Amino acid sequence: MDHVGRLVVREALHLTGGNRTRAARLLGLSRPTLLAKIEKYGLRIETQVS
């Protein structure tokens, strides 16, 4: 199940250009919960600058 969670969080970050607030909102999570999941899954955050 952790594998699926990692994929979902990674995809949400990709869809939002790395915007953690928007990704959390997309997933129905609080920002601190999303940050905990990012740390748990060892994801790197790459933000896109327009």
PDB file of N, H, CA, C and O in Angstrom:
ATOM      1  N   MET A   1       0.818  -1.192   0.000  1.00  0.00           N
ATOM      2  CA  MET A   1       0.000   0.000   0.000  1.00  0.00           C
ATOM      3  C   MET A   1       0.865   1.260   0.000  1.00  0.00           C
ATOM      4  O   MET A   1       0.489   2.270  -0.595  1.00  0.00           O
ATOM      5  N   ASP A   2       2.011   1.205   0.659  1.00  0.00           N
ATOM      6  H   ASP A   2       2.316   0.384   1.142  1.00  0.00           H
ATOM      7  CA  ASP A   2       2.908   2.365   0.646  1.00  0.00           C
ATOM      8  C   ASP A   2       3.342   2.719  -0.768  1.00  0.00           C
ATOM      9  O   ASP A   2       3.532   3.892  -1.087  1.00  0.00           O
ATOM     10  N   HIS A   3       3.500   1.711  -1.612  1.00  0.00           N
ATOM     11  H   HIS A   3       3.346   0.757  -1.353  1.00  0.00           H
ATOM     12  CA  HIS A   3       3.924   1.958  -2.993  1.00  0.00           C
ATOM     13  C   HIS A   3       2.874   2.801  -3.720  1.00  0.00           C
ATOM     14  O   HIS A   3       3.215   3.740  -4.439  1.00  0.00           O
ATOM     15  N   VAL A   4       1.612   2.465  -3.530  1.00  0.00           N
ATOM     16  H   VAL A   4       1.335   1.703  -2.946  1.00  0.00           H
ATOM     17  CA  VAL A   4       0.524   3.215  -4.168  1.00  0.00           C
ATOM     18  C   VAL A   4       0.475   4.636  -3.620  1.00  0.00           C
ATOM     19  O   VAL A   4       0.314   5.591  -4.380  1.00  0.00           O
ATOM     20  N   GLY A   5       0.611   4.779  -2.310  1.00  0.00           N
ATOM     21  H   GLY A   5       0.741   4.004  -1.692  1.00  0.00           H
ATOM     22  CA  GLY A   5       0.614   6.109  -1.705  1.00  0.00           C
ATOM     23  C   GLY A   5       1.732   6.973  -2.254  1.00  0.00           C
ATOM     24  O   GLY A   5       1.537   8.157  -2.528  1.00  0.00           O
ATOM     25  N   ARG A   6       2.896   6.378  -2.413  1.00  0.00           N
ATOM     26  H   ARG A   6       3.054   5.416  -2.191  1.00  0.00           H
ATOM     27  CA  ARG A   6       4.045   7.113  -2.963  1.00  0.00           C
ATOM     28  C   ARG A   6       3.743   7.595  -4.380  1.00  0.00           C
ATOM     29  O   ARG A   6       4.034   8.739  -4.732  1.00  0.00           O
ATOM     30  N   LEU A   7       3.154   6.709  -5.191  1.00  0.00           N
ATOM     31  H   LEU A   7       2.917   5.780  -4.905  1.00  0.00           H
ATOM     32  CA  LEU A   7       2.824   7.078  -6.566  1.00  0.00           C
ATOM     33  C   LEU A   7       1.788   8.203  -6.616  1.00  0.00           C
ATOM     34  O   LEU A   7       1.902   9.121  -7.427  1.00  0.00           O
ATOM     35  N   VAL A   8       0.791   8.128  -5.756  1.00  0.00           N
ATOM     36  H   VAL A   8       0.698   7.382  -5.097  1.00  0.00           H
ATOM     37  CA  VAL A   8      -0.263   9.141  -5.735  1.00  0.00           C
ATOM     38  C   VAL A   8       0.306  10.503  -5.332  1.00  0.00           C
ATOM     39  O   VAL A   8      -0.001  11.517  -5.958  1.00  0.00           O
ATOM     40  N   VAL A   9       1.120  10.521  -4.303  1.00  0.00           N
ATOM     41  H   VAL A   9       1.369   9.697  -3.794  1.00  0.00           H
ATOM     42  CA  VAL A   9       1.720  11.780  -3.852  1.00  0.00           C
ATOM     43  C   VAL A   9       2.643  12.340  -4.929  1.00  0.00           C
ATOM     44  O   VAL A   9       2.625  13.540  -5.203  1.00  0.00           O
ATOM     45  N   ARG A  10       3.441  11.482  -5.533  1.00  0.00           N
ATOM     46  H   ARG A  10       3.456  10.508  -5.310  1.00  0.00           H
ATOM     47  CA  ARG A  10       4.363  11.925  -6.589  1.00  0.00           C
ATOM     48  C   ARG A  10       3.593  12.513  -7.773  1.00  0.00           C
ATOM     49  O   ARG A  10       3.988  13.543  -8.320  1.00  0.00           O
ATOM     50  N   GLU A  11       2.505  11.865  -8.169  1.00  0.00           N
ATOM     51  H   GLU A  11       2.184  11.029  -7.725  1.00  0.00           H
ATOM     52  CA  GLU A  11       1.711  12.362  -9.292  1.00  0.00           C
ATOM     53  C   GLU A  11       1.051  13.697  -8.954  1.00  0.00           C
ATOM     54  O   GLU A  11       1.005  14.591  -9.799  1.00  0.00           O
ATOM     55  N   ALA A  12       0.541  13.843  -7.737  1.00  0.00           N
ATOM     56  H   ALA A  12       0.578  13.117  -7.051  1.00  0.00           H
ATOM     57  CA  ALA A  12      -0.068  15.111  -7.328  1.00  0.00           C
ATOM     58  C   ALA A  12       0.958  16.241  -7.376  1.00  0.00           C
ATOM     59  O   ALA A  12       0.648  17.348  -7.816  1.00  0.00           O
ATOM     60  N   LEU A  13       2.165  15.961  -6.926  1.00  0.00           N
ATOM     61  H   LEU A  13       2.416  15.062  -6.569  1.00  0.00           H
ATOM     62  CA  LEU A  13       3.224  16.976  -6.986  1.00  0.00           C
ATOM     63  C   LEU A  13       3.574  17.312  -8.433  1.00  0.00           C
ATOM     64  O   LEU A  13       3.825  18.470  -8.766  1.00  0.00           O
ATOM     65  N   HIS A  14       3.589  16.306  -9.275  1.00  0.00           N
ATOM     66  H   HIS A  14       3.386  15.365  -9.005  1.00  0.00           H
ATOM     67  CA  HIS A  14       3.881  16.524 -10.701  1.00  0.00           C
ATOM     68  C   HIS A  14       2.790  17.396 -11.336  1.00  0.00           C
ATOM     69  O   HIS A  14       3.091  18.349 -12.055  1.00  0.00           O
ATOM     70  N   LEU A  15       1.526  17.064 -11.064  1.00  0.00           N
ATOM     71  H   LEU A  15       1.282  16.290 -10.480  1.00  0.00           H
ATOM     72  CA  LEU A  15       0.405  17.804 -11.652  1.00  0.00           C
ATOM     73  C   LEU A  15       0.358  19.258 -11.197  1.00  0.00           C
ATOM     74  O   LEU A  15      -0.136  20.124 -11.918  1.00  0.00           O
ATOM     75  N   THR A  16       0.867  19.520 -10.013  1.00  0.00           N
ATOM     76  H   THR A  16       1.269  18.817  -9.427  1.00  0.00           H
ATOM     77  CA  THR A  16       0.821  20.886  -9.465  1.00  0.00           C
ATOM     78  C   THR A  16       2.145  21.624  -9.615  1.00  0.00           C
ATOM     79  O   THR A  16       2.331  22.699  -9.044  1.00  0.00           O
ATOM     80  N   GLY A  17       3.058  21.051 -10.379  1.00  0.00           N
ATOM     81  H   GLY A  17       2.907  20.178 -10.843  1.00  0.00           H
ATOM     82  CA  GLY A  17       4.346  21.704 -10.590  1.00  0.00           C
ATOM     83  C   GLY A  17       5.177  21.791  -9.326  1.00  0.00           C
ATOM     84  O   GLY A  17       6.014  22.683  -9.183  1.00  0.00           O
ATOM     85  N   GLY A  18       4.944  20.858  -8.403  1.00  0.00           N
ATOM     86  H   GLY A  18       4.265  20.134  -8.518  1.00  0.00           H
ATOM     87  CA  GLY A  18       5.705  20.842  -7.160  1.00  0.00           C
ATOM     88  C   GLY A  18       5.114  21.717  -6.065  1.00  0.00           C
ATOM     89  O   GLY A  18       5.698  21.837  -4.988  1.00  0.00           O
ATOM     90  N   ASN A  19       3.966  22.329  -6.324  1.00  0.00           N
ATOM     91  H   ASN A  19       3.491  22.232  -7.199  1.00  0.00           H
ATOM     92  CA  ASN A  19       3.326  23.197  -5.330  1.00  0.00           C
ATOM     93  C   ASN A  19       2.690  22.312  -4.263  1.00  0.00           C
ATOM     94  O   ASN A  19       1.683  21.649  -4.511  1.00  0.00           O
ATOM     95  N   ARG A  20       3.284  22.310  -3.082  1.00  0.00           N
ATOM     96  H   ARG A  20       4.102  22.849  -2.880  1.00  0.00           H
ATOM     97  CA  ARG A  20       2.838  21.417  -2.013  1.00  0.00           C
ATOM     98  C   ARG A  20       1.449  21.766  -1.495  1.00  0.00           C
ATOM     99  O   ARG A  20       0.674  20.872  -1.154  1.00  0.00           O
ATOM    100  N   THR A  21       1.124  23.058  -1.431  1.00  0.00           N
ATOM    101  H   THR A  21       1.753  23.784  -1.708  1.00  0.00           H
ATOM    102  CA  THR A  21      -0.197  23.462  -0.956  1.00  0.00           C
ATOM    103  C   THR A  21      -1.278  22.972  -1.910  1.00  0.00           C
ATOM    104  O   THR A  21      -2.287  22.417  -1.476  1.00  0.00           O
ATOM    105  N   ARG A  22      -1.073  23.176  -3.204  1.00  0.00           N
ATOM    106  H   ARG A  22      -0.253  23.627  -3.557  1.00  0.00           H
ATOM    107  CA  ARG A  22      -2.051  22.720  -4.202  1.00  0.00           C
ATOM    108  C   ARG A  22      -2.123  21.200  -4.245  1.00  0.00           C
ATOM    109  O   ARG A  22      -3.210  20.645  -4.405  1.00  0.00           O
ATOM    110  N   ALA A  23      -0.999  20.522  -4.107  1.00  0.00           N
ATOM    111  H   ALA A  23      -0.117  20.973  -3.976  1.00  0.00           H
ATOM    112  CA  ALA A  23      -0.995  19.056  -4.105  1.00  0.00           C
ATOM    113  C   ALA A  23      -1.767  18.524  -2.911  1.00  0.00           C
ATOM    114  O   ALA A  23      -2.534  17.570  -3.042  1.00  0.00           O
ATOM    115  N   ALA A  24      -1.574  19.130  -1.754  1.00  0.00           N
ATOM    116  H   ALA A  24      -0.952  19.905  -1.648  1.00  0.00           H
ATOM    117  CA  ALA A  24      -2.302  18.707  -0.555  1.00  0.00           C
ATOM    118  C   ALA A  24      -3.797  18.899  -0.757  1.00  0.00           C
ATOM    119  O   ALA A  24      -4.589  18.020  -0.417  1.00  0.00           O
ATOM    120  N   ARG A  25      -4.183  20.033  -1.304  1.00  0.00           N
ATOM    121  H   ARG A  25      -3.540  20.747  -1.581  1.00  0.00           H
ATOM    122  CA  ARG A  25      -5.593  20.316  -1.560  1.00  0.00           C
ATOM    123  C   ARG A  25      -6.162  19.292  -2.549  1.00  0.00           C
ATOM    124  O   ARG A  25      -7.273  18.798  -2.359  1.00  0.00           O
ATOM    125  N   LEU A  26      -5.413  18.980  -3.588  1.00  0.00           N
ATOM    126  H   LEU A  26      -4.510  19.381  -3.742  1.00  0.00           H
ATOM    127  CA  LEU A  26      -5.838  18.006  -4.595  1.00  0.00           C
ATOM    128  C   LEU A  26      -6.090  16.634  -3.971  1.00  0.00           C
ATOM    129  O   LEU A  26      -7.019  15.928  -4.363  1.00  0.00           O
ATOM    130  N   LEU A  27      -5.265  16.268  -3.007  1.00  0.00           N
ATOM    131  H   LEU A  27      -4.511  16.841  -2.689  1.00  0.00           H
ATOM    132  CA  LEU A  27      -5.380  14.965  -2.363  1.00  0.00           C
ATOM    133  C   LEU A  27      -6.318  14.969  -1.155  1.00  0.00           C
ATOM    134  O   LEU A  27      -6.586  13.919  -0.571  1.00  0.00           O
ATOM    135  N   GLY A  28      -6.814  16.144  -0.783  1.00  0.00           N
ATOM    136  H   GLY A  28      -6.597  16.997  -1.257  1.00  0.00           H
ATOM    137  CA  GLY A  28      -7.692  16.236   0.374  1.00  0.00           C
ATOM    138  C   GLY A  28      -6.948  16.070   1.686  1.00  0.00           C
ATOM    139  O   GLY A  28      -7.500  15.575   2.669  1.00  0.00           O
ATOM    140  N   LEU A  29      -5.679  16.491   1.693  1.00  0.00           N
ATOM    141  H   LEU A  29      -5.231  16.893   0.895  1.00  0.00           H
ATOM    142  CA  LEU A  29      -4.835  16.394   2.887  1.00  0.00           C
ATOM    143  C   LEU A  29      -4.478  17.785   3.383  1.00  0.00           C
ATOM    144  O   LEU A  29      -4.575  18.766   2.645  1.00  0.00           O
ATOM    145  N   SER A  30      -4.066  17.859   4.642  1.00  0.00           N
ATOM    146  H   SER A  30      -3.988  17.062   5.241  1.00  0.00           H
ATOM    147  CA  SER A  30      -3.500  19.112   5.127  1.00  0.00           C
ATOM    148  C   SER A  30      -2.061  19.185   4.604  1.00  0.00           C
ATOM    149  O   SER A  30      -1.460  18.165   4.268  1.00  0.00           O
ATOM    150  N   ARG A  31      -1.526  20.392   4.543  1.00  0.00           N
ATOM    151  H   ARG A  31      -2.014  21.221   4.816  1.00  0.00           H
ATOM    152  CA  ARG A  31      -0.150  20.552   4.061  1.00  0.00           C
ATOM    153  C   ARG A  31       0.845  19.808   4.951  1.00  0.00           C
ATOM    154  O   ARG A  31       1.741  19.147   4.426  1.00  0.00           O
ATOM    155  N   PRO A  32       0.720  19.892   6.301  1.00  0.00           N
ATOM    156  CA  PRO A  32       1.653  19.137   7.149  1.00  0.00           C
ATOM    157  C   PRO A  32       1.581  17.616   6.924  1.00  0.00           C
ATOM    158  O   PRO A  32       2.599  16.927   6.989  1.00  0.00           O
ATOM    159  N   THR A  33       0.380  17.106   6.660  1.00  0.00           N
ATOM    160  H   THR A  33      -0.447  17.666   6.606  1.00  0.00           H
ATOM    161  CA  THR A  33       0.239  15.670   6.395  1.00  0.00           C
ATOM    162  C   THR A  33       0.934  15.307   5.092  1.00  0.00           C
ATOM    163  O   THR A  33       1.612  14.284   5.008  1.00  0.00           O
ATOM    164  N   LEU A  34       0.765  16.145   4.075  1.00  0.00           N
ATOM    165  H   LEU A  34       0.214  16.977   4.142  1.00  0.00           H
ATOM    166  CA  LEU A  34       1.445  15.894   2.806  1.00  0.00           C
ATOM    167  C   LEU A  34       2.958  15.929   3.005  1.00  0.00           C
ATOM    168  O   LEU A  34       3.669  15.067   2.488  1.00  0.00           O
ATOM    169  N   LEU A  35       3.455  16.913   3.745  1.00  0.00           N
ATOM    170  H   LEU A  35       2.878  17.614   4.164  1.00  0.00           H
ATOM    171  CA  LEU A  35       4.899  17.008   3.980  1.00  0.00           C
ATOM    172  C   LEU A  35       5.415  15.772   4.707  1.00  0.00           C
ATOM    173  O   LEU A  35       6.516  15.301   4.421  1.00  0.00           O
ATOM    174  N   ALA A  36       4.634  15.242   5.641  1.00  0.00           N
ATOM    175  H   ALA A  36       3.740  15.624   5.874  1.00  0.00           H
ATOM    176  CA  ALA A  36       5.025  14.019   6.349  1.00  0.00           C
ATOM    177  C   ALA A  36       5.097  12.846   5.381  1.00  0.00           C
ATOM    178  O   ALA A  36       6.002  12.017   5.481  1.00  0.00           O
ATOM    179  N   LYS A  37       4.158  12.767   4.449  1.00  0.00           N
ATOM    180  H   LYS A  37       3.423  13.440   4.368  1.00  0.00           H
ATOM    181  CA  LYS A  37       4.162  11.686   3.464  1.00  0.00           C
ATOM    182  C   LYS A  37       5.347  11.831   2.505  1.00  0.00           C
ATOM    183  O   LYS A  37       5.971  10.836   2.135  1.00  0.00           O
ATOM    184  N   ILE A  38       5.655  13.056   2.107  1.00  0.00           N
ATOM    185  H   ILE A  38       5.149  13.864   2.408  1.00  0.00           H
ATOM    186  CA  ILE A  38       6.800  13.297   1.234  1.00  0.00           C
ATOM    187  C   ILE A  38       8.077  12.804   1.916  1.00  0.00           C
ATOM    188  O   ILE A  38       8.913  12.149   1.294  1.00  0.00           O
ATOM    189  N   GLU A  39       8.211  13.124   3.184  1.00  0.00           N
ATOM    190  H   GLU A  39       7.531  13.657   3.689  1.00  0.00           H
ATOM    191  CA  GLU A  39       9.386  12.689   3.944  1.00  0.00           C
ATOM    192  C   GLU A  39       9.386  11.165   4.112  1.00  0.00           C
ATOM    193  O   GLU A  39      10.418  10.517   3.936  1.00  0.00           O
ATOM    194  N   LYS A  40       8.231  10.602   4.450  1.00  0.00           N
ATOM    195  H   LYS A  40       7.393  11.128   4.592  1.00  0.00           H
ATOM    196  CA  LYS A  40       8.101   9.158   4.649  1.00  0.00           C
ATOM    197  C   LYS A  40       8.503   8.384   3.396  1.00  0.00           C
ATOM    198  O   LYS A  40       9.194   7.368   3.474  1.00  0.00           O
ATOM    199  N   TYR A  41       8.055   8.883   2.230  1.00  0.00           N
ATOM    200  H   TYR A  41       7.494   9.708   2.167  1.00  0.00           H
ATOM    201  CA  TYR A  41       8.331   8.191   0.972  1.00  0.00           C
ATOM    202  C   TYR A  41       9.666   8.597   0.359  1.00  0.00           C
ATOM    203  O   TYR A  41      10.067   8.049  -0.668  1.00  0.00           O
ATOM    204  N   GLY A  42      10.352   9.543   0.974  1.00  0.00           N
ATOM    205  H   GLY A  42      10.026   9.988   1.808  1.00  0.00           H
ATOM    206  CA  GLY A  42      11.666   9.966   0.469  1.00  0.00           C
ATOM    207  C   GLY A  42      11.605  10.633  -0.885  1.00  0.00           C
ATOM    208  O   GLY A  42      12.501  10.458  -1.710  1.00  0.00           O
ATOM    209  N   LEU A  43      10.539  11.407  -1.122  1.00  0.00           N
ATOM    210  H   LEU A  43       9.811  11.549  -0.451  1.00  0.00           H
ATOM    211  CA  LEU A  43      10.368  12.073  -2.417  1.00  0.00           C
ATOM    212  C   LEU A  43      11.154  13.376  -2.447  1.00  0.00           C
ATOM    213  O   LEU A  43      11.262  14.087  -1.449  1.00  0.00           O
ATOM    214  N   ARG A  44      11.697  13.663  -3.621  1.00  0.00           N
ATOM    215  H   ARG A  44      11.609  13.085  -4.432  1.00  0.00           H
ATOM    216  CA  ARG A  44      12.348  14.948  -3.846  1.00  0.00           C
ATOM    217  C   ARG A  44      11.344  15.864  -4.495  1.00  0.00           C
ATOM    218  O   ARG A  44      10.585  15.446  -5.370  1.00  0.00           O
ATOM    219  N   ILE A  45      11.335  17.102  -4.077  1.00  0.00           N
ATOM    220  H   ILE A  45      11.952  17.442  -3.367  1.00  0.00           H
ATOM    221  CA  ILE A  45      10.387  18.070  -4.621  1.00  0.00           C
ATOM    222  C   ILE A  45      11.138  18.975  -5.591  1.00  0.00           C
ATOM    223  O   ILE A  45      12.116  19.633  -5.234  1.00  0.00           O
ATOM    224  N   GLU A  46      10.650  18.987  -6.825  1.00  0.00           N
ATOM    225  H   GLU A  46       9.855  18.453  -7.115  1.00  0.00           H
ATOM    226  CA  GLU A  46      11.236  19.869  -7.828  1.00  0.00           C
ATOM    227  C   GLU A  46      10.149  20.837  -8.255  1.00  0.00           C
ATOM    228  O   GLU A  46       9.182  20.448  -8.909  1.00  0.00           O
ATOM    229  N   THR A  47      10.308  22.088  -7.885  1.00  0.00           N
ATOM    230  H   THR A  47      11.094  22.404  -7.353  1.00  0.00           H
ATOM    231  CA  THR A  47       9.307  23.095  -8.250  1.00  0.00           C
ATOM    232  C   THR A  47       9.622  23.651  -9.634  1.00  0.00           C
ATOM    233  O   THR A  47      10.779  23.723 -10.051  1.00  0.00           O
ATOM    234  N   GLN A  48       8.566  24.039 -10.326  1.00  0.00           N
ATOM    235  H   GLN A  48       7.627  23.981  -9.988  1.00  0.00           H
ATOM    236  CA  GLN A  48       8.717  24.626 -11.644  1.00  0.00           C
ATOM    237  C   GLN A  48       8.491  26.123 -11.538  1.00  0.00           C
ATOM    238  O   GLN A  48       7.463  26.563 -11.023  1.00  0.00           O
ATOM    239  N   VAL A  49       9.431  26.897 -12.017  1.00  0.00           N
ATOM    240  H   VAL A  49      10.266  26.539 -12.436  1.00  0.00           H
ATOM    241  CA  VAL A  49       9.320  28.341 -11.971  1.00  0.00           C
ATOM    242  C   VAL A  49       8.845  28.820 -13.338  1.00  0.00           C
ATOM    243  O   VAL A  49       9.418  28.464 -14.368  1.00  0.00           O
ATOM    244  N   SER A  50       7.778  29.642 -13.333  1.00  0.00           N
ATOM    245  H   SER A  50       7.313  29.932 -12.496  1.00  0.00           H
ATOM    246  CA  SER A  50       7.266  30.121 -14.615  1.00  0.00           C
ATOM    247  C   SER A  50       7.883  31.429 -14.996  1.00  0.00           C
ATOM    248  O   SER A  50       7.564  31.977 -16.051  1.00  0.00           O
TER     249      SER A  50
END
